[in-house]
Amino acid sequence: MVARSSYRSFGKEEEELAAVWSKTVVSNDPWQDLGPFGASESRPFKIQNGQMVAVAKPGEKKGDGIARAAHEKIASDLAYILTLPVPPVILWDRGQTPHERFVSISAWAFSPALSWDQASHLLTEKHKAEASEVVSAMLAFEAWISAQDRKSDHLLVNVTGDDHIQLAFIDYAYSLSMSWPGPNAAVGTPGQYVPVAKHESAIRQVTESILQLDDEVIKTIVGRIPEDYLPANKASIAISNLLSRKKDLRTILSVN
């Protein structure tokens, strides 16, 4: 099988935004708070800058020490390099607020965007076969970053007019330093959370792509996150585990 050059299926505007946001850490744009969006644990809220509408989170202070916004940004930037379908993310300092000040902004991947379960009645066997390769590719990535809380709600779907599907994987707050109490943490792999066939060649391809990532690139992506979002000790843990898990990824995933 010929290796895929990309598992992303976002539109031109989204990819142009991703190219900019992947190189930019904190937004300087004047975002307007449009109010709560959904009722998930992170209390996301909708925001707008000109014609652009996006989702920011967390919407309230948690006090549990989980670097949610930083994890979202790091996961998005790593996925962009690996051509995996995580929407563009940038950080935002809201300034003085009774809510959480240091948040992440996630761009809209496509519209409409339904969760896998919401879209299930629209999905044919052809759609599921198309999704299986992408879902499997993401399983390798999510094992590397020790993503927790993976479920069908975190896979967004759009059935296109040409009977293909677009997929976007969201919500990586519970990953990276949240999953790792210290260096060389022994954390298992997430299970498959949507009913599609496992595509071993996609798992193998993404595993090899992660192995080829330069260590300095990984250190830069994590190290450039401001300490307000990711304290130095958590950044050190994230870098240590990303590097050690990269080296051991074939074993972690049982890839030969």
C-alpha positions, 0 to 999 in steps of 0.5 A: 500500500502506498503511504498517505501524504496526509490524513487531514481533510480540512478546507483551504482556509482552515489549512491556511490558518493552521499554517499560521497558528502552528507557528504562533503561540499566543493570539494578539487578536481582539476576540469577543466572548459570545457566551457558553458553547455546550456543557462539557467539563471544560465549559467551552465558550464561543468567541469571534474575531471579525468574521472568524468564530472559534471555541475557547476553553476552559471557560472557568477556573478549575484549580486542579493543576491540569494545563488544559490549554497548553495540552490542546496547543501542543497536540494541535502543533504536533498533529500539524507536523504529522499531517493528522486531523486536529484543528488549528489551536492557538493560546489566548490571554483573556486579561483580568477576568473572574473566569480562567484567564489563560485559555486555548482557542480551537478553530472550526474544522468544517461546517457542519460538524457533528459528533460521530454519534450524531452523524452515525445515521448518515454514515455508510459502510463506505464512509466507515471504511474511509474513516478506518484508516484515519482513526487508526492513524490517530490511535498511534498519535494518541498513544504517543501523547497518552491521550485520555478521555477519548470518546466518540464525542471527540471525533467530529464528522462532516459528510461532503457533497461528493460522498466522502467524509471529513474528520476532526479529532478534538479535546486533548486537555487530558493528555501529556503532562496530565497523564504523566506524573514524572519522567518515563511514565508507564501509561498504556494506549487508548482503546478504539472508541468508534466502530471501524476496522483497525488499519494496521498499515496506518498505525505503522505509518504514523508510528514511523513518522513520529519516530522520524520527528527531530527531538529539537522540534518536539522540545521547541513546540513544548518549550515555547509555551509560556509558563502561565499556561504550562509551568516549567516542571510540567513542560520538562515532564512533557518533553521527557515523556514525548522523547522516551515514548517516541523511542519506545513507540513500536513496543508500546503499539506492538508494531513490528 
